[in-house]
Amino acid sequence: METKTGLHAVTGAFGYSGKYIAKHLIESGRSVITLTNSLHRENPFPEPIMAYPFHFDEPEKLRSVLDGVEVLYNTYWVRFNYKTFGHSLAVENTRNLLSAAKQAGVRRIVHISITNPSEDSPFEYFAQKAVLEREIKESGLSYAILRPTVLFGKEDILINNIAWTLRKFPVFGLFGDGKYFLQPVHVDDLAQLAVEEGLKAENVILNAVGPETFTFRELVETIGRIIEKPRMIVPLPPRWTYLVGVMIGKFTRDVMITWPEVQALMANLLYVKTPPTCNTKLTDWAHAYGRFLGQQYANELERRKV
């Protein structure tokens, strides 16, 4: 395999956050490759970038792909446990990726984590994210760990599907009183922050949060006003609303939301008491993009098939 001197490697550059990171790198004149499970997905860039499979189960091939790579931007993760993937497998695969990066001489890793990770968390998503943060810190690699809250952008799932629900149904049911907080961050802002941190050497952990804070109820009300679909918003026992989400998931052949996601949201784990590190306001973006927001349901499982 040819030497890829000075390259920047992005996991999942044909997906969501990885696509925006790769776009910023390309626009800044850097050469980019991607590691992906979606080799046949349409290349979203003006000029194709080289795509390689992850080779998680073949360490030497994975190391070879990373030879000559200067910075690795890692967005690889899974949102929930499913019959063909899960958090524990994602942790093991990421361990293999870290090991290969170290052996290949990668200078720095920029890793996308989550707000409020803790190895003691009752929620596997947040506990396993914390495990990976510890292993990155112990790896000997230069690192920047970014902790985003809820991402929004053209391809997002949560914000889009809130809007889709508001368009489709006359009533929106909250999980409980809806008084728990979120700080949405634009995916392009996260990508810009990732690229900026990739050029540095200092080890750092940063919360990637937007400039607006909403309660969940306020978020739903705001989206409803912007897309001109204000609805009656009804507090319900969380399990009831979750079961509605399960039924919608069956209808759409997707997992709309999981019970651990509901619990983590209500536990305020998508909120931090730190100043914003990103600038784009959800309200500004939604006003500009509102006519498209929620027009189609965003299906997580369908995306993973490509």
Summary of the structure (lengths in Angstrom):
residues: 306
radius of gyration: 19.3
end to end distance: 26.2
largest distance: 59.5
contacts: 992
relative contact order: 0.14
helix: 40%
strand: 18%
